[in-house]
Amino acid sequence: MKNYYYLLLLALIFSCNPKADSSKEEKENTEQTSNEKPAELTYIEKLANANGYQNWDAIQEIRFSFNVNNQGKEFKRNWRWLTKDEKVFMSVEGEEVGIDLNKNPDKDVHQAFINDSYWLVFPFQLMWTDGYEYEVNEKRISPINEIELTELVINFDDKGGYTPGDTYKLYIDKEMMIKEWSFFPAGSEEPRISNTWKNYKNIEGVQISTDRTNADGSFQIYFSDIETATIE
């Protein structure tokens, strides 16, 4: 400012230059911005989005039943998940217990919830969870229906979690829907279980496979009584 007043004449002569320079700079910035390509989504992000991840934020409560049919023997857990409050309530045979996920929750209930919610929305869990590596392999043959799909391999590290070191292999179609998966316990080269993923339902824009059955039909996990409450 001192030089501005001292060299008034020069300031008047070049009084338009700052505007010209600014316009040029803005133009260059605009061109640079328009030429920049949006960041490429990772495969995990594409998978989550294809399954309705962008709609999950509108769900403030979801209720569902986690059912197991093991060679004709049935087991059922009912869940009420308050997604915004980070609280869950589990009911088994009419007895309900609730936990706060952020306040040293009961281990047994927490472990059951982690298991059941991973089965429910596995693609979203990959967005919320760290501590794993993944690789994508095109044109792999699925273990049950023996069809050509994309294989997504999830390797959890050996630290933290209830089952560290586990591996999952997901078999995904062109619409980014999981069609089959295999679970490998830590250190195992053979899957403990392989399931198809069938009977997808659109729940408030979220795609959920409600039927997971092994090759001979002797073991099935399925979801029922799915209800949601959304943010108005």
N, C-alpha and C positions, 0 to 999 in steps of 0.2 A: 504493500500500500504506500510506503514512503516513496518508492521509485515512481509509483503511479502519479502522485501529486507533483513530484519534482520534475518529472519529464512529461508534463501535461500534453505537450504537442505530439510527442511520440505516441502517447496513450490514445489521443484522438485519432491519429492516423491509423493505428492498428486496432481501433475499438471493435471492429467487426471480426477480427481474427479468432478470438476465442470461440465465437459462435460457429464460425466456419470449421475450426478444428474439432469442436464438439460434435458437429454434424457428421464430420468425416469419421470421427471415432465411433459414434453411434452406428453409423452405416457399417463400419468394419465389424463391430461387435454383433450387429444383426446378421451380417453375412456369415460370420463365424458360427453363430448359434444355429442358423438355418442349415449350415453345412454339417453340423455335428449330428451323428447318428445316435438314436436312442440306444441305451445300454442293452446288450443282448441278454435276454432272460436265460437263466440256467435251466437245465432240464427239470430240476426239482421245482422251480417256480412255474414252469409250464405245466407240469403235472398237477400242482396245487390249483392253479388257475382254471385248468380244464375241469376240475372237480368242484368248482364253485367257491374257491377260497375268498374271492372278493365279496361274497355274500355272507361269510361267516360273522363278520362284525355286527350284522343286524340281528343276530340270534343272541338273546340274553339268557335264554333257558332252553335246554333240550332234555327231554325225557326219553329213555329207551330201555328195552330189556335185552340183556345179553344172554342168549340161550345156547346150551351145549347139548347135543345128542350124541352120546358115545355108545355105539352098539345098542341103541334102544334105551339107554339110561339117560334121563333128562335132568338138567340142572339149569337154574335160572337166577340171574341177578337183575334187579331193577335199579335204575339210576335216575337221579334228578341232578342235572349239572347246571349250576348258575355260573355261566361263563364270565360274566363281568365281575362278579363278586369273588370268583375263584373258590367257590364252595361246592361240594358235592354231597349227595345223600344216597346211601346204598340201602336197599331193602332186600332181604332174603327171607322167604317164608313169613312175610308180614312184620319182621323185625327191622326197624330202620335205624341207621346210625349216620351221622353227618360229620364231615371234616372240613377244615379250612386248609386249603392247599399251601398256604403261605405260613402256617403256624404249627410246625412240628406235628403233622397229622399222624394218626394211628397208622402204623406201618402196614398192617394187614389190609386195611381198607384202601390205603393209598396204592399199595401194590396191585390190588384187584382193579382199581380205577385205571391205573396206568395201562394194565393189560387190556382191559375192555375198551378203553377209549382209543388205544392204538389200533385195535381191530376195527373200530368204528370209522375213524377218519385218519388213516395212516398217512395219506399225502399231506395233510395239514400238520401232523405231528413232525414231519420232516422239516417244516418251516419253523416250528417252535423249538426244535431240539438241535443241540450241537453235539459234538463228540462223535461224529461219524464221517466216514469217507464214502464216496460213491463212484461208480463207473457205469457207463452206458454202452451196451453192446447191441448192435443192430443185427437183425435177422438171425435170432436164436430160436431154437425149437422148444416150445413149452413142455413141461414135464408130464402133463395129464392129457391134454387134447392133441398134443404133438403138432401144433401149428406154429407158423413163423411169426414171431412177435419181437418187440424190442425188450431186451433184458436190462433191468436196472438193478445193480448190485449195491446193497447198503451194508457197509461194514462198520459196526459200532466198535469204538475203542475199548480197551480193557480196563478203563477207569470209570467209576461211577455207575449209576443205574443198578437195577436189580439183577440183570443178566448181562454183565459186561462181556464184550467180545463176540456177541452174536452176529449172525449174518442173515440177511433176507435177500432173496432174489425175486423181483417182481417182473411179471411178463405183461407188457402194455401194448395196446393196439394203436392204430393210427389216430384215433380220437382221444388218445391219452387216458383211456380207461384201463384200470388194472383188470386183467382177465384171469390170471393165476398168480400164485406166489408159493415160494418154498422157504421154510425156516430151518436154519442151520445153527444149532447150539455152538457155543464157543469151542473151537478145536475139532469140530466134526466136519468131515468131508461129505457126509451123506445127510440129506435133509431129515429132520425129525418128522416133518409133516409138509405135505403139499396140498393146496386147496384151489379150487376154482373160485372166482368171484362172479356171482351172478345176481340177477334180479335187482338191478339198480333202481333206486327211487329218487326222485327229485324232491328234496325237503328244503323248502324256502330257497331254492337255487343251489343247494348243496347236493352233490351226487353221492349217494351211499349205497354200496352193495350190501343187500340184506341177507345174502345166502353164500356161505363159504363151505364147500363140501369136498371131501377127499375123493380119490379116484374110484374107490369101490362103494362109496356112500355110507361107510360104517362110522364115519366121524363127520359131524356137521356143527358149525357155529352159525347162528342166524340171529338177526335183530328183528324185534317186533315192538309194537306199542310206541312207535316213534312219534313224539309230539314236540312242538316248539312254541316258544313265545318270543316274539320279535320286538325290537324297539319301535315305538310309534313314531 
